Amino acid sequence: MVVPAKVADEALLAGRRQQIVSTATGVMLEKGFHRTSIRDIAAAADITMGTLYLYISRKEDVLYLIASAIMEDLSDGLLAVEPRETPLDTLHAAAEHFFNAVAGLRREVALLYRESASMLPEHLEVLKQSELRERDFLAEIIRQGMEQGQFRPVNPELVAHNIIVLAHMWALKGWALKDDFDVPSYFNAQFELILADVLPKRREKSGVS
């Protein structure tokens, strides 16, 4: 178990950790990880510090639980996207869902980037595996498009990483983008760049002078 607990009842453990995550997220968004104390987290969750330590063993555990919940929201929704008629249609649906999901968790995703240096190595490794599942899901769609001749030969994993990073950009640089874009127009503009990368290049007709 990445986060050890002194509670054996799995339902109680899951419910209490959900409570801790939902309340501690607001505290860390406001104060940041380093300025947030265990006492702050316990007070926000309306439990004693002794009770809190039944469910976590250190403050870094709370940061991981928050990060894990955010990543799970993003990954579960993306992986649930159903195949469409063509790989291009599926890629569009998957990317649009992911862009919208990141936009909906903009502050939380920014928190992950801001506080990632404070995470324990074993926690970071679990979160990396979550993002790799997102990458592999998108890469498989791109690979199917290549096999069917809809996409040109590209590195599917690299394009998938590009999609993830472009979605994350709204969380990291939304303050600079919001004057020119809303979320739908931002997605449309970025998806055009993605298509320019994966669609077959048009051959220019040569003329004779």
C-alpha positions in Angstrom: 0.0 0.0 0.0 1.5 3.4 -1.0 -0.2 5.1 1.9 -0.3 2.9 5.0 -3.2 3.1 7.4 -4.2 1.8 10.8 -7.8 1.2 9.8 -8.7 -2.3 8.4 -12.3 -1.4 7.3 -11.9 -0.6 3.6 -15.2 1.2 3.3 -14.4 3.4 6.3 -10.9 4.0 5.1 -12.1 5.0 1.6 -14.8 7.3 2.9 -12.6 9.0 5.4 -9.8 9.5 2.9 -12.3 11.0 0.5 -13.3 13.5 3.2 -9.6 14.3 3.9 -8.9 14.8 0.2 -11.9 17.0 -0.5 -11.1 19.3 2.4 -7.3 19.3 2.3 -7.4 20.1 -1.5 -9.0 23.5 -0.7 -6.4 24.2 2.0 -3.5 23.4 -0.2 -4.9 25.4 -3.1 -5.1 28.4 -0.8 -1.9 28.0 1.3 0.4 25.6 -0.7 1.9 22.4 0.6 4.7 23.8 2.7 2.5 26.4 4.5 -0.2 23.8 5.2 0.2 21.9 8.5 -1.2 18.6 9.6 -3.3 20.6 12.1 -4.7 22.7 9.2 -5.7 19.5 7.4 -7.3 17.9 10.5 -9.2 21.1 11.2 -10.5 21.4 7.7 -11.7 17.8 7.8 -13.3 18.4 11.2 -11.4 15.5 12.9 -8.7 15.4 15.5 -5.0 15.0 14.6 -5.1 11.6 16.4 -7.9 10.4 14.1 -6.2 11.8 11.0 -3.1 9.7 11.8 -5.2 6.6 11.6 -5.6 7.2 7.9 -2.2 8.8 6.9 1.3 8.8 8.5 2.7 12.1 7.2 1.7 15.2 5.3 3.2 13.9 2.1 0.6 11.2 2.2 -2.2 13.7 2.0 -0.5 15.4 -1.0 -0.3 12.0 -2.7 -4.0 11.2 -2.0 -5.0 14.6 -3.5 -2.8 14.1 -6.6 -4.0 10.5 -7.0 -7.6 11.6 -6.9 -7.0 14.3 -9.5 -5.1 11.9 -11.8 -7.8 9.2 -11.4 -10.5 11.7 -12.4 -8.5 12.6 -15.5 -7.5 9.0 -16.4 -10.8 7.3 -15.7 -12.8 9.7 -17.9 -10.3 9.5 -20.8 -10.1 5.7 -20.7 -13.9 5.5 -20.8 -14.2 7.3 -24.1 -15.9 4.9 -26.5 -14.5 4.2 -30.0 -16.1 6.2 -32.8 -16.5 5.4 -36.5 -12.9 6.2 -37.4 -9.7 6.6 -35.5 -9.8 10.3 -36.3 -13.2 10.7 -34.8 -12.1 8.7 -31.7 -9.0 10.8 -31.3 -11.1 14.0 -31.5 -13.5 12.7 -28.9 -10.8 11.5 -26.6 -8.7 14.7 -26.9 -11.8 17.0 -26.5 -12.8 15.1 -23.4 -9.3 15.3 -21.9 -9.0 19.1 -22.6 -12.3 19.7 -21.0 -11.5 17.6 -18.0 -8.2 19.4 -17.4 -10.0 22.7 -17.8 -12.5 21.7 -15.2 -9.6 20.8 -12.8 -7.4 23.7 -13.8 -6.4 24.8 -10.3 -5.9 21.2 -9.2 -3.7 20.3 -12.1 -1.6 23.5 -11.5 -1.3 22.4 -7.9 0.2 19.0 -9.1 2.8 20.8 -11.1 3.6 23.3 -8.3 3.9 20.7 -5.6 5.4 17.8 -7.5 8.9 18.5 -6.1 7.5 17.8 -2.6 6.1 14.4 -3.4 7.9 11.2 -2.3 9.6 9.2 -5.1 7.3 6.2 -4.6 4.3 8.5 -4.9 5.6 10.1 -8.0 6.2 6.8 -9.6 2.5 5.8 -9.1 1.4 9.1 -10.6 3.7 8.6 -13.6 2.2 5.2 -14.3 -1.3 6.9 -14.3 -0.1 9.4 -17.0 1.5 6.6 -19.0 -1.9 4.9 -19.1 -3.3 8.1 -20.6 -0.5 8.2 -23.1 -0.9 4.6 -24.1 -4.6 5.0 -24.6 -4.1 8.0 -27.0 -1.2 6.3 -28.7 -3.2 3.2 -29.5 -5.8 5.4 -31.2 -3.1 7.0 -33.3 -1.5 3.6 -34.1 -4.9 2.3 -35.3 -5.2 5.4 -37.6 -1.7 4.6 -39.0 -2.7 1.0 -39.6 -5.8 2.1 -41.5 -4.0 4.7 -43.5 -5.8 7.6 -42.0 -2.7 8.9 -40.2 0.8 9.2 -41.6 3.6 7.3 -39.9 4.5 9.2 -36.7 5.7 8.3 -33.2 2.3 7.5 -31.5 3.7 8.0 -28.0 5.2 11.3 -28.8 2.0 12.7 -30.3 0.1 11.3 -27.3 2.4 13.2 -24.9 1.9 16.3 -27.0 -1.9 16.0 -26.6 -1.5 15.6 -22.8 0.8 18.6 -22.5 -1.3 20.8 -24.7 -4.3 20.0 -22.5 -2.2 20.8 -19.4 -1.2 24.1 -20.8 -4.6 25.5 -20.1 -4.1 24.8 -16.4 -0.5 26.3 -16.5 -0.9 29.2 -19.0 -4.6 29.9 -18.9 -4.0 33.3 -17.4 -2.2 34.2 -20.7 -4.5 32.4 -23.1 -7.9 33.4 -21.7 -7.9 36.9 -23.4 -7.8 35.1 -26.8 -9.5 31.8 -26.2 -12.2 30.1 -24.2 -11.9 26.3 -23.7 -13.7 25.2 -26.9 -11.8 27.5 -29.1 -8.5 26.6 -27.4 -9.2 23.0 -28.0 -10.1 23.6 -31.7 -6.9 25.5 -32.3 -4.7 22.9 -30.6 -6.4 20.0 -32.3 -5.7 21.6 -35.7 -2.0 21.5 -34.7 -2.4 17.9 -33.7 -4.0 17.1 -37.1 -1.2 18.8 -38.9 1.1 16.4 -37.2 -0.7 13.2 -37.9 -2.6 13.6 -41.2 -0.9 12.7 -44.4 0.9 15.6 -46.0 -0.7 17.0 -49.1 1.5 16.8 -52.1 2.0 20.1 -53.9 1.1 19.9 -57.6 4.0 20.8 -59.8 3.4 23.2 -62.6 5.2 23.7 -65.8 6.1 27.2 -66.8 
